[in-house]
Amino acid sequence: MTSRLAIIGGTVVTPGEVIEGGSVLSEDGRIVFVGSRRDASPEPGSEIFDATGHFVFPGFIDTHVHGSGGDDVMTNGTGGIEAGAEAIRRVSRAQLKYGVTGYLPTSIAAVRDDLLHMIEQCEAASRAPDLGSDILGYHLEGPFINQTYKGAQPESGIRDPDLDECRELLDAAPGRTKIMTLAPELPGGIELIRFLRREGVIASLGHSESDYPTALEAIDAGATHATHLYNAMSGLDHRKPGLASACLNEPAVVTELILDGVHVHPKMAMLAKKVKGCQNIVIVTDATSAQGCPDGMYKLGNFDVLVRAPYCTLLDETTLAGSVLTMNRAARNAIDFMGAGLIEAAYMASLLPARLCGVENERGSIEVNKRADLAIVDREFKVQGTVIGGLLVKAT
């Protein structure tokens, strides 16, 4: 039976224009019409959603997610893989509340078996028929990072690059690891970047005390990404430029920004936009299990984290440990903090992350023949409905 959905009357944000009083029609999960409401002709039997007064964005894609709704993607689960997979499924369902239609579960530095377990449970979760945000692959944040800039990463999981271990992690789910965060100054770091480049995995520079020359060597070797720009990396000292300076200066590097106003001051986010342009900035949340939850104690891997929104810290109440940011709020903050336009916000929150995940031909923008993945938000960017594969999930 053919399924049809008509999103009528919203402000539709496409890659090339913002359509006031626009409509998006889908059939069997594919977009079949994008344009003015007056030109839209929904087929009889279509499900109708009146988006008047709302923005219609492409579904958001978050490439840096540790957890949500009380669940952490590194959970072991007392019942083994299935218990862990159920926690991941809950994370996937929770993402729909924030307009997220695809994401990368993200590890922390951990021992080999725990990393393999995370990949295994995420693969099990991705095969479930539940309606939730799609797992588009994985972001391995570590384990080959620098102790000095570990942030909220556990020392027990941090080690120097090991190509054999890296190969084993990639082979656990061939083609599914999309990003690996690493410190290029570690012994074997440059070789690891070359290896990842050959394997089609994005080498992301982060949790690193790299100096400027080493950063340039890493970029020349194939590093094209920076994990949470400014955070957990050598910085912007005017006499001793570090990794953050190199990532800003080098046009080949796409930089993550956590736009919660805590990890990065709005003026520093604006600086990044002026230097990099929106075409080289990807919005992420770095969300922990506390995303969408009240203040209290939560987990990041095996760490206890304290949440007093908007702050998410270790128990020292100083070290930032991920965030409680959501993608709909991050998109709004891109406009408020950086002066981004609607098309630019959609690019940073949807199309560029789709490109990083290798799915831009299917997702990331509102265009005919692409998957019907949409985020419908009001003028305050509160999610009113999320469409994933043509199926509408209304906000509750």
N, C-alpha and C positions, 0 to 999 in steps of 0.2 A: 504494500500500500504506500503510495506517495505521501510524504510529509511535506507540508508547506508552512512557512512562517513569514509574516509581514510585519516589519518594524516600521511604523508609520509616523511621520511628522517630526522627527527629531533633527538635531543639528548633527549631520553625518560628517565625520572626519575621515577623508580619504587622503592618499598620498599627495594628490595634486590640488585639492580644493576642499573648502568647508561648505557643505550644502545646507543652507538654512531651509527648514521645512522639507527635509529630505526623507527618503525612504529606502529601506533595504529589504529585498525579497529573497527568500531562499527556498530551494526545493531539494529534498533528499540530502540535506546537509551542505549544499553548495549555493553560493550566492549567484542569483540569476538576474538581479537588477539592482543598480545603485543610481539614484537620481532624485529628481524633484518629486514630491508627493503627488503633484497634479499629473505626472506622467506614469505613476505607478498603477498597475492593474492587478491587484492580488487575485489569484485564482480562487474560485469558489471552494469553500472548505478550509481556507488558510487560517491558521491561528494568527490573531491580530494582537499586536502590542502597540498601544498608543504612546509614542515617545515624545509627544509634544512638550516642549520646555526642557528636554533632556539632551545631553550629548550622547552620540553613538560612536564609540571608539572601536577599533579592532580589539579583539581580546588581548589583554595584557599577557606578557610572557616574562617570568621572573627567573633569571639564570643564577640566583644565589639564595637558596632557601634551606635553612636547617630544620625548620619545623613550624608548627602552627596548631592552634587550638588545644594546647596541652601535650601534643605529641612531638617527639624528636625523631628525625630520620635515622639516627644512629642507634635507636633503641634495640636492645637484644630480645626483649619480650620473653616472659617466663615460659611461653609455649614454643619457643624456637622460631623458625622462619615464618610460620603462619601467623603467629602473634605479632611479629615485627611487621609483616606485610599488612596486617589489619591497621596498625598504627599509621603506616604510610598511606593507606587508602583513606583514612580519616584526614590526613594532611591534604590529600588531593581534593577531597570534598570541601574542606574548609577554604581552599583557594578560590572556589567559585563565588564565595561571599565578597571577594575583592576584585571581581572581574578578570581573574587570572584563568586563562584557558590552557596554558602550558607552562611547565616549569622544570628546573633542574634541581632535584634533591642534592644537597651539598653536604659533604662530609666535613669532619674536623680531622686533624692529625690523629692517627690511631694506629695500633698494631695491625699487622697484615691481616690477621683473621677477622678483626672487627670491620675492616674496610671491605673485605670480600663478603662478609655477612651483610653489610649495608647494600651492596650491589645486588646480592642474591634476593634480599627481601624486597628491594625496589622492583626488580624484574618480576617477582611474583605478584606484587601489587599492580603493576602495569598491565598484567594479563587478566585482571579481574573485570567483570562486566559492569561494575559500579559506575554511576555517572559522577565524574569528577574531573578536575583539571588533569590534562595528559602529562605523563612523565616523558619528557623529550630526550632524556639522557641524564648524565651526571656531571656534577662539578666536584672534582676532588680537590678540596682546599688543604693542601699538604698531601703526604706527610713530610715532603722534602723542603722544609722551610727553616728559617733561622731562629734559634732559641732567643736571641736578643730582642727580636721583634715578634715574639710568639703571640702577644695579645692574650686572648682567652683560649689559646690552644694548649693542650696538655703536653708537658715536657716528655712524658712517657711515650708519646706517639710521634715525636719529632726525630728525624734522622737524615743523614746525608743521602743524596740521590743514589739509587740502585736501579740500574736499567733492567735487570732480571725481574726484580719485584714489580717495577712499573709495567713491564710486559705482562706479568701475571694478572695485574689489576685490569689492564685493558682487555686481556683475553677472557676475563670473567663475563664480559658482556660485549662481544665484538661490535665496534662502531658506536657504542652507546656513551662512552666517556667523551664529553664535548670540551671540557675545560679542566686543566690542572694548574693550581696555584703552586709556585715554587720560588725559591730564592736562588738567583743565578750565581751568586758569589760562593756558594757551597762547592766543595770538591765534586766535580762531575756535573755541575749545574748547567754549563753550556752544552755539554754532550747530551744531557737530558732534553734540553730545548730542541736540539737537532733531531733527536729521536722522536719527540712528540710531533714535530713538524712533518716528519716522514709518515707518521701514523695518522695524520689528519686530525690531531688533537690540538686545541688552542693552548699554547703555553702562556700562562698569565703570571706576571711578576707581582709578588706580594709577600708579606711577612718577611721582609728582607732589609738588610742594612747595606745593600749594594751602593757603591760609589757611582759617579756619573760614567766613567769609562767602562766599568763592568756592565752597566745598564745598556750602554750603546753596543757592547759586544753581544749581549743577550738579544737585543733587537735585531742585530745583523744576523744572528744565528737562527732567528725565526720567531722570537717572542712578539706577540701582536696584541697583548691585552694587559691590563693592570687591575688587580683585585683591590676593591674599595680604595680608590685614589685618596691620598693623604694619610690614610690610616694604616698603622703597622708597617711603615716603610720609612727609610731615610728621606728627609724632606726638602724644604725650600730655602735652606740657609744660603744667603747671598754670597758667601765666601767658600762654601763647601756644598755645592749642589749635589743632591742625592737622587734617589730613584724617582721620587715624585716630580722633581724638576725635569728629568729625562722623559718621563711619561707625558708630561705636558708639552714638552718641546717637539717630540718626535711624532710626525703625522701618521706613522704606521701603527701607532698604539691606540687601541680603543680602551677607554677608561671607565670602570664602574664608578658610580656615585650613589651613596646612600643618602637620600634626600629627606632625612628626618629632622634636620636642624640641630642634631646632637653630634653625629659623626663628622659632619662638615658644616661649617658656618655658612649661611646663605651667601655671604659676600665671596667666600672661597668657591662656592658652586658657580657663582656668576663669573668669577675669574676663569674657571675651567671652561665655561661655555665660550668666553671671549677668545681663549687661546685655542681650544680644540674644535670649537663648533659643535653643534648638536649631532652632526654626522659621526662623531667619534666619541660620544658619551652614551653609555647604556645605564638606564636606571635599574637598580636592584634594591631589595629590601634587607638582605642578610638576616631574614626573620628567624627568630628562635621559636621554641615551643610555646612561648608566651604570647605570640601574635594572636590578637583577638580575645585575650584573656584579661581578667582584672589584675591589679597589682598583687604581688606575692612572690613566692619562691617557685622556680621552674628549673628545668634541666637544659643544658647545652652539652650533648654527649654525656659524660660522667660528671661534669661540673654542675654545682648548684649556682644558679643565677638569681639575682634579686631584681625585681621589676618595680620601679616607681616611675610610671610612664611620664615623659617619653624616654626615661633612662632604663637601660638593661645592662647590669654590671655583674661582675663577680662579687663575692661577699665583702671585698675590700671597699665596695661602693665607689671605686675609682676606675678600674679597668673595664672598658666597654666590652660587652659580650653579646654581640649581635644586636638585634633591634626588635621592636614591636611594630615597625612600620608595615603598612600594607601598600600594594601597588596602586590602588586608586588614589590614596593619599599622596604617594610619591609623584604620580602624574600631576596632581594639583600643585604640589610643591615645586615642580619643575617650572610651572607657570609663575608662581608667586616668588620663588627665590631667584630664578635665573632669567625671568622675562621671556621664557619660551612661549611660542604660539601653540595653538592646538595641534597643528600638523607636526611641529617639532616634538611636542610631548608624545604624540602617537608614535613617531619614529623611534624615540629613545625607549619607550615602554613596550613597543610591540614589534615593529619591523626590524630594527637592528638586532634585538635579541633573537628574533626568528632567523635572521641571517647567521648569527653566531651558532645557532643550533642546527643549521643546515636545512631549515624547513621553510625558507622564505617563498618558495614557489607555491606553497600550500597555505601558509599562515602569515599573520603579521600585518595585514592591511585589508581594507575593505575594497575589494575589486571583484568583478564578475569572474566566475569559475573558481575562485578560491573557496576554501572551507568557510562556512558561516560560523565564525568565532567572533563574538562581539561582547563589548562591555558597555552597558547602558547606565550612565551616571547622571545625577541631577546637577544643578549648577554649583553645588557644594562638593561635587564629586562623590557623593554617597551612592553606592551601587543600587540601582533599581531592578536590574535583571542582567543575567549573564547568559549568552547564547554559545553553546559549544556543539559543534557539528550539526547546527540547525535546530538543536533542542534548547528550549527556553527554560531557564531556572530563575524564577522570580525571587526577588529579595523578600525575606520574611522578617 
